[in-house]
């Protein structure tokens, strides 16, 4: 019988990549809607190029995009884009069956934790927006722990949760940051086969396609 | 007969100060709701103190507030506060009768403009959120013009609107930035007697308490 389950956040509890894509498309549509004289297709291509160059941290992308296009006085379009982008991002929803499954695991007496890379406030923000933060005993974020997910991160997390590896389960989508380091310490690993990282090779102790399959797996352990 | 009307934004088109106050209260409530062990009263006092010290630019206020209180791992509360704060701020609504009055002025053939201090993207964001940005021929923001509202700002704005002072009206709540500099150039001034700045002394060419009173004033000119 296991006692603790750790969950990754991005592309494990909700479709991060899909929402990012939707947020970009909504931002572009909002700029055109506000009167920008350009096609959505053209804007999308320009944005894709920018993301390839500068990474996906968006704070100034719309600004730069419009400057490159030679748009004078871009403030109105930047405001429209940023508002649409944030509205989309702030309406994130968990994958189907995530809240129901978490609730069922709580009922069965498991202690649930989040173990994720990223900025602590941003990761908390996602959990709060999805309305699932109260399910977790604690939330461990690399930005707060002081290092990215790896064997040492998981050792610290085990210590804080006062748990031995053999009584824990790690649920995540990525081999490199979720499955391999947890497995190395002897934690039972479950890989969520959704999102862009599910295409990479490598096997966890169990694979799931639907979140609720976790209930059956956990029962057998 | 006048041709152009310029409008200030904050505390003229919507109750800026009331929304800021509501946003702060909602942020504090969200922190307590997320489990912070403190009273709303105590948090509010601490926040007021911080605002007096650091000004009302909030980006890090919740962070600092919690650090001062010695809260360990404050990320969850900061995330809850910032989400509630931004949700409130992004749901700003114009003063009663503002959209209706703007629409009636458009029907009568006036060219409407915004003339405001602040950051161009932030001011555009407010107009877009309120759904009134399409009423305006153009939006003049100090951050884009290169100087704060004063006689020289209004001269530039008149040039851009291709209007003479005698055919223009300025509507705003503040004597220092709205009424006095516009009056100096010979623009007809209307002061909105709402919000914190309406308490200061000084007279415009006309005063209004309800936004729709503007229609009667404009008719007589």
Interface residues (C-beta under 8 A of the other chain):
Chain A: X34 X73 X75 X76 X78 X79 X80 X82 X83 X86 X87 X90 X120 X121 X122 X123 X124 X125 X127 X128 X129 X133 X139 X141 X143 X144
Chain B: X34 X73 X75 X76 X78 X79 X80 X82 X83 X86 X87 X90 X120 X121 X122 X123 X124 X125 X127 X128 X129 X133 X139 X141 X143 X144
